[in-house]
Amino acid sequence: MIYLDYQATTPVAPEVIAAMRPWIEEKFANPHSPSTWGREAAAAIEVARDRIEDAIGLPDGRFAFTSGATEALNWALKGIFERSERRKLVTVATEHAAVLDTAEWLEGQGVEVVRLGVGPDGLVDLLSAEAAIDDRTAMVAVMLVNNEIGVIQPVEELARLAHAKGALMLCDAVQGFGRMAIPEGPDLVAVSGHKIHGPKAIGGLWMRSGAEPAPFMHGGGQEQGLRSGTLSPALCVGFGEAAKLAVERREADAAHVSKLFEAALASFGQGWKINGSVIDRYRGNINIRRNGLDGARLISELRNLAFSLGSACASGSGRPSHVLRAIGLADVEARSSIRIGFGRYTGEEELASACRRINDAAVAQGVHPA
């Protein structure tokens, strides 16, 4: 199996597995217990928290663990509107379902939601954003790196527009965290462990001081009085180790991914077109299409290659990607698109070989070049 689905999840780093093992086996105490073992577990969680805050790299804030980025985004959106008298949300049509579905729920609670469109390159127009953000806006919610097409949104500029009107900025940084510096400006940042070679079921929300949302989960208030529920030392430690590695390896990982990007494009040959901006994108994501291609059939034919049609959260719905529709693709073009994702543990030759096999299988389908 050649794994090329890094946007869905990443392989767990060996260092992360080693760091987690003691907290799964003998160090099983509840970190919220006053016992010696409990205090030891709590201290390990604080070390992990420090490492994640260091990887986020933004000043004057604190990080709270959650079950993942979906919870973090729900918490940020619902919690801010619970505390704000403003009743307007500005977001982008290509956001993850965790934002768009929560926005739809907020509409049912009387919140006005503006979903900004994007151009064929997948980027939001700053003039349109400036026109939409006004003094009724409580929050602007925009992801850093799109999970389907990899384009990088102008988060710092959007945060500046939000702050000029007294609004907060929420950044879904799941696909960018650990791979690039998070831009200055966001007041809330959602991240996830399993996208940076850490474990699943752990993520969190970074909150600038004074921008904390109202509690989303109620109970013992174990997590800084803002989130209830017993934390898993193993998951927190694993996430912290993954964040530490991401900081240490950021430049090397970026250089490796850039080299892989060029190798992949060269191996595909003629007849393919990249979806979204070729310049303003994370280069570990290639969303690519070929006229007449049946992407779902291609995946079924190449069972020992792991790649996807787009978001893992929506790939089983049978509906064309809302992201590809937003950049102007017809349904038939969206269905002729595939997503290749790679990173730290991808070999250049295995990637090139996989791309050649994908290309050969596409040609064998009898499809026409784009």
ZAGUZA-845378 format. One record per residue (C-alpha): z, y, x; residue in three letters; residue number from 1. Coordinates in Angstrom, 3 decimals. Layout:
REM ZAGUZA-845378
- up; north; east; res; n
- Z; Y; X; ALA; NUM
...
***
This chain:
REM ZAGUZA-845378
- up; north; east; res; n
- 0.000; 0.000; 0.000; MET; 1
- -0.927; 3.469; 1.253; ILE; 2
- 1.329; 6.018; -0.416; TYR; 3
- -0.382; 9.311; -1.304; LEU; 4
- 1.789; 10.640; -4.139; ASP; 5
- 4.191; 12.949; -2.295; TYR; 6
- 4.288; 15.482; -5.145; GLN; 7
- 5.744; 12.814; -7.446; ALA; 8
- 8.352; 11.715; -4.909; THR; 9
- 8.750; 11.274; -1.171; THR; 10
- 9.883; 8.282; 0.908; PRO; 11
- 13.598; 8.442; 1.654; VAL; 12
- 14.166; 9.322; 5.308; ALA; 13
- 15.893; 6.613; 7.390; PRO; 14
- 18.481; 9.188; 8.470; GLU; 15
- 19.273; 9.878; 4.813; VAL; 16
- 19.779; 6.186; 4.054; ILE; 17
- 22.139; 5.874; 7.023; ALA; 18
- 24.108; 8.966; 5.987; ALA; 19
- 24.502; 7.732; 2.400; MET; 20
- 25.499; 4.129; 3.140; ARG; 21
- 29.225; 4.688; 3.888; PRO; 22
- 29.622; 6.684; 0.675; TRP; 23
- 28.100; 3.834; -1.329; ILE; 24
- 30.057; 1.039; 0.376; GLU; 25
- 33.616; 1.776; 1.535; GLU; 26
- 34.021; 5.531; 0.850; LYS; 27
- 33.834; 5.320; -2.929; PHE; 28
- 36.654; 7.710; -3.900; ALA; 29
- 36.273; 10.354; -6.595; ASN; 30
- 35.680; 13.661; -4.744; PRO; 31
- 37.712; 15.503; -7.382; HIS; 32
- 40.813; 13.394; -6.762; SER; 33
- 43.691; 14.929; -4.740; PRO; 34
- 44.084; 11.720; -2.716; SER; 35
- 43.253; 11.628; 0.990; THR; 36
- 40.078; 9.657; 0.254; TRP; 37
- 39.140; 12.100; -2.500; GLY; 38
- 39.626; 15.095; -0.206; ARG; 39
- 37.483; 13.405; 2.457; GLU; 40
- 34.693; 12.930; -0.076; ALA; 41
- 35.024; 16.532; -1.239; ALA; 42
- 34.755; 17.754; 2.344; ALA; 43
- 31.556; 15.747; 2.849; ALA; 44
- 30.083; 17.364; -0.253; ILE; 45
- 30.873; 20.826; 1.097; GLU; 46
- 29.094; 20.013; 4.355; VAL; 47
- 26.074; 18.935; 2.313; ALA; 48
- 26.261; 22.130; 0.261; ARG; 49
- 26.260; 24.239; 3.422; ASP; 50
- 23.182; 22.406; 4.709; ARG; 51
- 21.279; 22.965; 1.471; ILE; 52
- 22.220; 26.648; 1.357; GLU; 53
- 21.033; 26.964; 4.957; ASP; 54
- 17.710; 25.341; 4.030; ALA; 55
- 17.286; 27.669; 1.036; ILE; 56
- 17.880; 30.537; 3.412; GLY; 57
- 18.651; 33.317; 0.930; LEU; 58
- 21.662; 35.646; 1.311; PRO; 59
- 24.555; 36.464; -1.014; ASP; 60
- 24.574; 33.400; -3.234; GLY; 61
- 25.987; 29.945; -3.818; ARG; 62
- 24.605; 26.531; -4.616; PHE; 63
- 25.713; 24.167; -7.377; ALA; 64
- 24.714; 20.503; -7.516; PHE; 65
- 23.005; 19.151; -10.634; THR; 66
- 21.381; 15.865; -11.628; SER; 67
- 18.006; 17.268; -10.569; GLY; 68
- 15.707; 20.248; -10.903; ALA; 69
- 15.078; 19.649; -14.613; THR; 70
- 18.748; 20.203; -15.349; GLU; 71
- 18.860; 23.171; -12.984; ALA; 72
- 15.912; 24.874; -14.711; LEU; 73
- 17.307; 24.202; -18.196; ASN; 74
- 20.670; 25.546; -17.099; TRP; 75
- 19.192; 28.691; -15.574; ALA; 76
- 16.992; 29.507; -18.549; LEU; 77
- 19.423; 28.719; -21.351; LYS; 78
- 22.468; 30.003; -19.496; GLY; 79
- 20.972; 33.386; -18.659; ILE; 80
- 19.776; 33.996; -22.208; PHE; 81
- 23.204; 33.017; -23.507; GLU; 82
- 24.693; 35.804; -21.429; ARG; 83
- 21.963; 38.432; -21.826; SER; 84
- 21.325; 40.808; -24.691; GLU; 85
- 17.661; 40.958; -23.685; ARG; 86
- 15.428; 38.578; -25.624; ARG; 87
- 12.209; 38.250; -23.618; LYS; 88
- 11.074; 35.664; -21.072; LEU; 89
- 7.968; 36.057; -18.908; VAL; 90
- 6.610; 32.894; -17.306; THR; 91
- 3.266; 31.350; -16.318; VAL; 92
- 1.045; 28.930; -18.222; ALA; 93
- 0.953; 26.523; -15.257; THR; 94
- 4.706; 26.012; -14.927; GLU; 95
- 6.347; 22.581; -14.954; HIS; 96
- 7.267; 21.111; -18.348; ALA; 97
- 10.948; 21.678; -17.553; ALA; 98
- 10.249; 25.423; -17.816; VAL; 99
- 7.561; 25.422; -20.510; LEU; 100
- 9.427; 23.093; -22.873; ASP; 101
- 12.646; 25.044; -22.416; THR; 102
- 10.707; 28.254; -23.089; ALA; 103
- 9.440; 26.728; -26.333; GLU; 104
- 13.020; 25.851; -27.283; TRP; 105
- 14.115; 29.419; -26.525; LEU; 106
- 11.382; 30.699; -28.845; GLU; 107
- 13.095; 28.772; -31.617; GLY; 108
- 16.249; 30.715; -30.795; GLN; 109
- 14.487; 34.051; -31.245; GLY; 110
- 13.407; 34.707; -27.654; VAL; 111
- 9.976; 36.245; -27.125; GLU; 112
- 8.045; 34.236; -24.534; VAL; 113
- 5.034; 35.581; -22.642; VAL; 114
- 3.033; 32.899; -20.806; ARG; 115
- 0.862; 34.624; -18.232; LEU; 116
- -2.552; 33.128; -17.589; GLY; 117
- -3.963; 32.375; -14.159; VAL; 118
- -7.379; 32.764; -12.592; GLY; 119
- -9.677; 29.935; -11.466; PRO; 120
- -7.697; 29.924; -8.215; ASP; 121
- -4.500; 29.139; -10.145; GLY; 122
- -2.821; 32.413; -9.181; LEU; 123
- -1.179; 34.828; -11.571; VAL; 124
- -2.547; 38.380; -11.720; ASP; 125
- 0.132; 40.852; -10.634; LEU; 126
- -1.210; 43.649; -12.834; LEU; 127
- -0.929; 41.396; -15.897; SER; 128
- 2.590; 40.450; -14.853; ALA; 129
- 3.572; 44.092; -14.407; GLU; 130
- 2.266; 44.912; -17.886; ALA; 131
- 4.209; 42.022; -19.443; ALA; 132
- 7.562; 42.676; -17.740; ILE; 133
- 9.452; 45.457; -19.507; ASP; 134
- 13.002; 46.580; -20.212; ASP; 135
- 13.377; 43.867; -22.868; ARG; 136
- 12.789; 41.130; -20.294; THR; 137
- 15.827; 39.105; -19.266; ALA; 138
- 14.047; 36.736; -16.912; MET; 139
- 10.795; 36.089; -15.089; VAL; 140
- 10.354; 32.374; -14.303; ALA; 141
- 7.664; 31.378; -11.799; VAL; 142
- 7.334; 28.342; -9.531; MET; 143
- 6.705; 28.729; -5.821; LEU; 144
- 4.253; 25.849; -5.279; VAL; 145
- 2.462; 24.306; -8.239; ASN; 146
- 3.236; 20.610; -8.534; ASN; 147
- -0.286; 19.693; -9.664; GLU; 148
- -2.670; 21.867; -7.669; ILE; 149
- -0.452; 23.095; -4.834; GLY; 150
- -1.174; 26.823; -5.123; VAL; 151
- 1.485; 29.242; -3.896; ILE; 152
- 2.419; 32.017; -6.321; GLN; 153
- 3.370; 35.541; -5.106; PRO; 154
- 7.056; 35.026; -5.820; VAL; 155
- 8.365; 37.934; -3.748; GLU; 156
- 6.065; 40.409; -5.514; GLU; 157
- 6.947; 39.000; -8.943; LEU; 158
- 10.655; 39.266; -8.144; ALA; 159
- 10.121; 42.905; -7.207; ARG; 160
- 8.442; 43.573; -10.561; LEU; 161
- 11.286; 41.813; -12.390; ALA; 162
- 13.993; 43.771; -10.597; HIS; 163
- 12.207; 47.065; -11.251; ALA; 164
- 12.815; 46.455; -14.967; LYS; 165
- 16.333; 45.081; -14.548; GLY; 166
- 15.293; 41.460; -15.122; ALA; 167
- 16.283; 38.365; -13.156; LEU; 168
- 13.853; 36.116; -11.288; MET; 169
- 14.014; 32.305; -11.521; LEU; 170
- 12.002; 30.333; -8.977; CYS; 171
- 11.218; 26.636; -9.373; ASP; 172
- 11.039; 25.888; -5.637; ALA; 173
- 10.931; 22.100; -5.961; VAL; 174
- 7.563; 21.625; -4.257; GLN; 175
- 8.105; 24.310; -1.621; GLY; 176
- 11.745; 23.783; -0.627; PHE; 177
- 12.026; 22.268; 2.824; GLY; 178
- 8.314; 22.734; 3.470; ARG; 179
- 8.186; 26.522; 3.765; MET; 180
- 10.513; 29.492; 3.699; ALA; 181
- 11.576; 30.531; 0.210; ILE; 182
- 10.517; 34.177; -0.236; PRO; 183
- 13.065; 36.935; -0.631; GLU; 184
- 13.726; 38.090; -4.166; GLY; 185
- 14.648; 35.255; -6.542; PRO; 186
- 18.054; 35.432; -8.208; ASP; 187
- 18.044; 31.742; -9.131; LEU; 188
- 16.308; 28.887; -7.307; VAL; 189
- 15.970; 25.299; -8.512; ALA; 190
- 15.520; 22.498; -5.956; VAL; 191
- 15.399; 18.699; -5.902; SER; 192
- 16.460; 16.051; -3.402; GLY; 193
- 13.739; 13.460; -3.817; HIS; 194
- 10.904; 15.863; -2.975; LYS; 195
- 12.229; 16.330; 0.590; ILE; 196
- 12.877; 12.682; 1.577; HIS; 197
- 16.272; 12.595; -0.122; GLY; 198
- 17.584; 10.511; -3.032; PRO; 199
- 16.617; 10.858; -6.676; LYS; 200
- 18.980; 12.082; -9.412; ALA; 201
- 20.314; 14.972; -7.330; ILE; 202
- 19.214; 18.586; -7.208; GLY; 203
- 20.729; 21.935; -7.769; GLY; 204
- 20.636; 25.601; -8.593; LEU; 205
- 21.106; 28.391; -6.079; TRP; 206
- 22.506; 31.525; -7.742; MET; 207
- 22.677; 35.015; -6.343; ARG; 208
- 26.131; 36.541; -6.712; SER; 209
- 26.404; 38.059; -10.187; GLY; 210
- 23.421; 36.113; -11.556; ALA; 211
- 25.261; 32.927; -12.521; GLU; 212
- 24.182; 31.473; -15.889; PRO; 213
- 26.668; 30.441; -18.536; ALA; 214
- 27.835; 26.809; -18.178; PRO; 215
- 25.337; 24.320; -19.558; PHE; 216
- 27.535; 21.212; -19.401; MET; 217
- 31.151; 21.401; -20.515; HIS; 218
- 34.125; 19.334; -19.447; GLY; 219
- 36.230; 19.358; -16.325; GLY; 220
- 34.312; 22.155; -14.616; GLY; 221
- 34.259; 20.160; -11.394; GLN; 222
- 31.353; 22.024; -9.839; GLU; 223
- 32.728; 25.517; -9.142; GLN; 224
- 33.789; 25.899; -12.766; GLY; 225
- 30.107; 26.234; -13.701; LEU; 226
- 29.081; 22.604; -14.208; ARG; 227
- 31.109; 19.647; -15.399; SER; 228
- 30.838; 16.030; -14.334; GLY; 229
- 31.928; 13.913; -11.375; THR; 230
- 29.723; 14.456; -8.341; LEU; 231
- 28.334; 11.520; -6.371; SER; 232
- 29.295; 11.936; -2.704; PRO; 233
- 26.485; 9.556; -1.699; ALA; 234
- 23.806; 11.574; -3.484; LEU; 235
- 25.151; 14.921; -2.303; CYS; 236
- 25.430; 13.727; 1.298; VAL; 237
- 21.924; 12.280; 1.137; GLY; 238
- 20.513; 15.542; -0.197; PHE; 239
- 22.350; 17.495; 2.483; GLY; 240
- 21.019; 15.255; 5.252; GLU; 241
- 17.481; 15.607; 3.875; ALA; 242
- 17.864; 19.407; 3.822; ALA; 243
- 19.151; 19.402; 7.421; LYS; 244
- 16.153; 17.322; 8.530; LEU; 245
- 13.778; 19.608; 6.648; ALA; 246
- 15.079; 22.634; 8.562; VAL; 247
- 14.870; 20.835; 11.903; GLU; 248
- 11.369; 19.479; 11.267; ARG; 249
- 9.792; 22.301; 9.275; ARG; 250
- 7.355; 23.447; 11.950; GLU; 251
- 6.440; 19.915; 13.038; ALA; 252
- 6.006; 18.772; 9.433; ASP; 253
- 3.820; 21.791; 8.630; ALA; 254
- 1.591; 21.162; 11.643; ALA; 255
- 1.290; 17.474; 10.744; HIS; 256
- 0.412; 18.257; 7.122; VAL; 257
- -2.200; 20.816; 8.147; SER; 258
- -3.860; 18.236; 10.399; LYS; 259
- -3.800; 15.671; 7.589; LEU; 260
- -5.371; 18.177; 5.189; PHE; 261
- -8.380; 18.662; 7.451; GLU; 262
- -8.700; 14.910; 8.054; ALA; 263
- -8.643; 14.207; 4.321; ALA; 264
- -11.327; 16.762; 3.496; LEU; 265
- -13.561; 15.450; 6.264; ALA; 266
- -13.146; 11.883; 4.987; SER; 267
- -14.062; 12.674; 1.377; PHE; 268
- -17.543; 13.813; 2.292; GLY; 269
- -19.859; 15.794; 0.034; GLN; 270
- -19.708; 16.117; -3.727; GLY; 271
- -16.030; 16.999; -4.250; TRP; 272
- -14.480; 20.321; -5.250; LYS; 273
- -10.876; 21.412; -4.706; ILE; 274
- -9.048; 22.648; -7.808; ASN; 275
- -7.229; 25.916; -7.210; GLY; 276
- -7.116; 28.215; -4.235; SER; 277
- -8.072; 26.682; -0.906; VAL; 278
- -6.250; 29.457; 0.982; ILE; 279
- -3.040; 30.151; -0.973; ASP; 280
- -1.844; 26.575; -1.217; ARG; 281
- 0.525; 24.022; 0.271; TYR; 282
- -1.791; 21.855; 2.344; ARG; 283
- 0.010; 18.587; 1.578; GLY; 284
- -1.523; 18.681; -1.902; ASN; 285
- -5.236; 18.114; -2.527; ILE; 286
- -6.215; 18.225; -6.191; ASN; 287
- -9.897; 17.408; -6.148; ILE; 288
- -12.637; 16.558; -8.628; ARG; 289
- -16.106; 15.051; -8.750; ARG; 290
- -18.496; 15.401; -11.673; ASN; 291
- -18.417; 12.414; -14.002; GLY; 292
- -15.532; 10.676; -12.251; LEU; 293
- -13.119; 8.674; -14.397; ASP; 294
- -9.874; 9.384; -12.551; GLY; 295
- -7.785; 6.889; -14.506; ALA; 296
- -10.318; 4.126; -13.875; ARG; 297
- -10.393; 5.017; -10.184; LEU; 298
- -6.619; 4.595; -9.917; ILE; 299
- -6.789; 1.189; -11.634; SER; 300
- -9.567; 0.040; -9.297; GLU; 301
- -7.689; 1.058; -6.136; LEU; 302
- -4.370; -0.620; -6.854; ARG; 303
- -3.186; -0.667; -3.245; ASN; 304
- -3.487; 3.119; -2.990; LEU; 305
- -0.817; 5.266; -4.629; ALA; 306
- -2.245; 8.560; -5.888; PHE; 307
- -2.248; 10.271; -9.264; SER; 308
- -4.029; 12.336; -11.868; LEU; 309
- -1.454; 15.114; -11.748; GLY; 310
- 2.161; 15.550; -12.782; SER; 311
- 4.117; 12.296; -12.899; ALA; 312
- 6.033; 13.747; -15.850; CYS; 313
- 2.883; 13.975; -18.013; ALA; 314
- 0.462; 11.433; -16.534; SER; 315
- 1.191; 8.839; -19.207; GLY; 316
- 0.524; 11.167; -22.130; SER; 317
- -3.252; 10.743; -22.093; GLY; 318
- -3.678; 14.503; -22.474; ARG; 319
- -5.668; 16.534; -19.952; PRO; 320
- -3.504; 18.519; -17.556; SER; 321
- -2.347; 21.879; -18.920; HIS; 322
- -2.601; 23.222; -15.365; VAL; 323
- -6.257; 22.253; -14.983; LEU; 324
- -7.016; 23.661; -18.424; ARG; 325
- -5.308; 26.917; -17.428; ALA; 326
- -7.619; 27.365; -14.415; ILE; 327
- -10.607; 27.016; -16.746; GLY; 328
- -11.598; 23.370; -16.433; LEU; 329
- -13.055; 21.566; -19.428; ALA; 330
- -11.331; 18.351; -20.494; ASP; 331
- -14.049; 16.245; -18.879; VAL; 332
- -13.548; 18.109; -15.586; GLU; 333
- -9.792; 17.659; -15.793; ALA; 334
- -10.226; 13.924; -16.328; ARG; 335
- -12.504; 13.778; -13.290; SER; 336
- -9.739; 15.192; -11.080; SER; 337
- -7.254; 13.338; -8.885; ILE; 338
- -4.263; 14.467; -6.822; ARG; 339
- -3.668; 13.286; -3.257; ILE; 340
- -0.259; 14.080; -1.751; GLY; 341
- 0.905; 13.363; 1.796; PHE; 342
- 3.498; 14.432; 4.321; GLY; 343
- 5.900; 13.493; 7.091; ARG; 344
- 5.399; 9.737; 7.076; TYR; 345
- 1.643; 9.672; 6.382; THR; 346
- -0.541; 8.508; 9.261; GLY; 347
- -3.798; 10.330; 9.936; GLU; 348
- -5.908; 7.181; 10.105; GLU; 349
- -4.377; 5.612; 6.995; GLU; 350
- -5.038; 8.833; 5.071; LEU; 351
- -8.627; 9.042; 6.310; ALA; 352
- -9.186; 5.387; 5.437; SER; 353
- -7.753; 5.882; 1.934; ALA; 354
- -9.925; 8.947; 1.307; CYS; 355
- -13.039; 7.070; 2.415; ARG; 356
- -12.182; 4.251; 0.035; ARG; 357
- -11.638; 6.715; -2.802; ILE; 358
- -14.977; 8.319; -2.024; ASN; 359
- -16.773; 4.946; -1.911; ASP; 360
- -15.230; 3.866; -5.221; ALA; 361
- -16.230; 7.176; -6.827; ALA; 362
- -19.812; 6.780; -5.604; VAL; 363
- -19.798; 3.224; -6.919; ALA; 364
- -18.929; 4.577; -10.382; GLN; 365
- -22.302; 6.301; -10.245; GLY; 366
- -20.876; 9.787; -10.632; VAL; 367
- -22.773; 12.882; -9.577; HIS; 368
- -21.614; 15.372; -6.931; PRO; 369
- -19.782; 18.482; -8.167; ALA; 370
***
